[in-house]
Amino acid sequence: MSDFVMPKAELGDFVLYQAHEGAKPVPALVTDVSARTLTLWAIAPGYGGTEKPSVHHVDDPGVNEFPAWKSYGFWQHKPAGQLAILSERVALLEKRAEKDTKK
């Protein structure tokens, strides 16, 4: 296996998650950091979100050596400047969740 070093990500960071190659990226919150993978909470508008364990970085060459890893999806850092948009979406989801729990 290669000496790939995963780009730095920390608990609480927002990244982009892709369910598979070519899928539209969605915002995701980092909930756990391992040496080579992240566990993410992928945001799904209108649904809330889904936990995604064992997600490898999009540039990790190990997914070519172990194709089964592709089934967990991929992550990458979000482009700079989109934090405000992402924060608005999270705030909207939190308001919806709060409203739904009061019903």
Sine and cosine of phi, psi and omega as CSV:
sin_phi,cos_phi,sin_psi,cos_psi,sin_omega,cos_omega
0.00,0.00,0.48,-0.88,-0.07,-1.00
-0.95,0.31,0.16,-0.99,0.04,-1.00
-0.99,-0.10,0.58,0.81,-0.03,-1.00
-0.86,0.51,0.71,-0.70,0.10,-0.99
-0.92,-0.40,0.88,-0.47,-0.02,-1.00
-0.89,0.45,0.67,-0.74,0.10,-1.00
-0.84,0.55,0.50,-0.87,-0.06,-1.00
-0.91,0.41,0.74,-0.67,0.12,-0.99
-0.58,-0.81,0.58,-0.82,-0.04,-1.00
-0.83,-0.55,0.39,-0.92,0.07,-1.00
-0.80,0.61,0.78,-0.63,0.01,-1.00
1.00,-0.08,-0.18,0.98,0.05,-1.00
-0.93,0.38,0.48,-0.88,0.18,-0.98
-0.98,-0.18,0.73,-0.69,0.04,-1.00
-0.74,-0.67,0.01,-1.00,0.10,-1.00
-0.97,-0.26,0.68,-0.74,0.00,-1.00
-0.90,-0.44,0.70,-0.72,0.10,-0.99
-0.86,-0.51,0.79,-0.61,-0.02,-1.00
-0.91,0.41,-0.51,0.86,0.03,-1.00
-0.32,-0.95,0.20,-0.98,0.01,-1.00
-0.85,0.53,0.75,-0.66,0.00,-1.00
1.00,0.02,-0.16,0.99,0.02,-1.00
-0.96,0.29,0.45,-0.89,0.05,-1.00
-0.94,0.35,0.80,-0.60,0.01,-1.00
-0.93,0.37,0.57,-0.82,0.08,-1.00
-0.82,-0.58,0.46,-0.89,0.04,-1.00
-0.92,0.38,0.56,-0.83,0.01,-1.00
-0.56,-0.83,0.55,-0.84,0.01,-1.00
-0.99,-0.16,0.74,-0.67,0.03,-1.00
-0.97,0.24,0.85,-0.52,0.00,-1.00
-0.94,-0.35,-0.24,0.97,0.07,-1.00
-0.34,-0.94,0.60,-0.80,-0.01,-1.00
-0.85,-0.53,0.83,-0.56,0.11,-0.99
-0.94,-0.35,-0.02,-1.00,-0.04,-1.00
-0.89,0.46,-0.57,0.82,-0.10,-0.99
-0.76,-0.65,-0.10,1.00,-0.02,-1.00
-0.67,-0.74,0.24,-0.97,0.12,-0.99
-0.85,-0.52,0.46,-0.89,0.26,-0.97
-0.97,-0.25,0.75,-0.66,-0.10,-1.00
-0.83,-0.55,0.42,-0.91,0.21,-0.98
-0.94,-0.34,0.99,-0.16,-0.05,-1.00
-0.98,0.17,0.81,-0.59,-0.05,-1.00
-0.98,0.20,0.77,-0.63,0.02,-1.00
-0.83,-0.56,0.98,-0.19,-0.03,-1.00
-0.79,0.61,0.70,-0.72,0.01,-1.00
0.99,0.14,-0.16,0.99,-0.04,-1.00
-0.83,-0.57,-0.49,0.87,-0.05,-1.00
0.92,-0.38,-0.99,0.11,0.01,-1.00
0.10,-0.99,0.07,-1.00,-0.03,-1.00
-0.60,-0.80,0.68,-0.73,0.07,-1.00
-0.96,0.28,0.71,-0.71,0.00,-1.00
-0.82,-0.58,0.98,-0.19,0.00,-1.00
-1.00,0.09,0.34,-0.94,0.15,-0.99
0.83,0.55,0.67,0.74,-0.03,-1.00
-1.00,0.04,0.82,-0.57,0.00,-1.00
-1.00,-0.04,0.46,-0.89,0.06,-1.00
-0.91,0.42,0.53,-0.85,-0.04,-1.00
-0.85,0.52,-0.45,0.90,-0.01,-1.00
-1.00,-0.08,0.06,1.00,-0.04,-1.00
-0.94,0.35,0.91,-0.42,-0.02,-1.00
-0.94,0.34,-0.23,0.97,0.01,-1.00
-0.89,0.46,-0.42,0.91,0.01,-1.00
-0.93,0.37,-0.35,0.94,0.09,-1.00
-0.99,0.17,-0.54,0.84,0.05,-1.00
-0.97,0.25,-0.56,0.83,-0.03,-1.00
-0.79,-0.61,0.98,0.18,-0.09,-1.00
-0.82,0.57,-0.41,0.91,0.03,-1.00
-0.88,0.48,-0.44,0.90,0.03,-1.00
-0.88,0.48,-0.46,0.89,-0.02,-1.00
-0.87,0.49,-0.44,0.90,-0.04,-1.00
-0.92,0.40,-0.27,0.96,0.01,-1.00
-1.00,0.02,-0.14,0.99,0.00,-1.00
1.00,0.02,-0.10,-0.99,-0.09,-1.00
-0.70,-0.72,0.44,-0.90,0.11,-0.99
-0.80,-0.60,0.36,-0.93,0.11,-0.99
-0.42,-0.91,0.37,-0.93,0.05,-1.00
-0.93,0.36,0.59,-0.81,0.03,-1.00
-0.98,0.22,0.50,-0.86,0.04,-1.00
-0.87,0.49,0.61,-0.80,0.04,-1.00
-0.88,0.48,0.50,-0.86,0.05,-1.00
1.00,-0.06,-0.12,0.99,0.00,-1.00
-0.98,-0.21,0.11,0.99,-0.03,-1.00
-0.88,0.47,-0.64,0.77,-0.02,-1.00
-0.89,0.45,-0.68,0.73,0.02,-1.00
-0.90,0.44,-0.70,0.72,0.00,-1.00
-0.90,0.44,-0.67,0.74,0.02,-1.00
-0.88,0.47,-0.64,0.77,0.04,-1.00
-0.90,0.44,-0.66,0.75,0.01,-1.00
-0.91,0.42,-0.66,0.75,0.02,-1.00
-0.91,0.43,-0.69,0.73,0.02,-1.00
-0.87,0.49,-0.66,0.75,0.03,-1.00
-0.89,0.45,-0.69,0.72,0.04,-1.00
-0.89,0.45,-0.63,0.77,0.03,-1.00
-0.90,0.43,-0.65,0.76,0.04,-1.00
-0.90,0.44,-0.68,0.73,0.03,-1.00
-0.89,0.46,-0.68,0.73,-0.01,-1.00
-0.90,0.43,-0.67,0.74,0.02,-1.00
-0.89,0.45,-0.68,0.73,0.02,-1.00
-0.89,0.46,-0.67,0.74,-0.02,-1.00
-0.92,0.39,-0.55,0.84,-0.02,-1.00
-0.97,0.24,-0.32,0.95,0.01,-1.00
-1.00,0.08,-0.20,0.98,-0.02,-1.00
-0.95,0.30,0.00,0.00,0.00,0.00
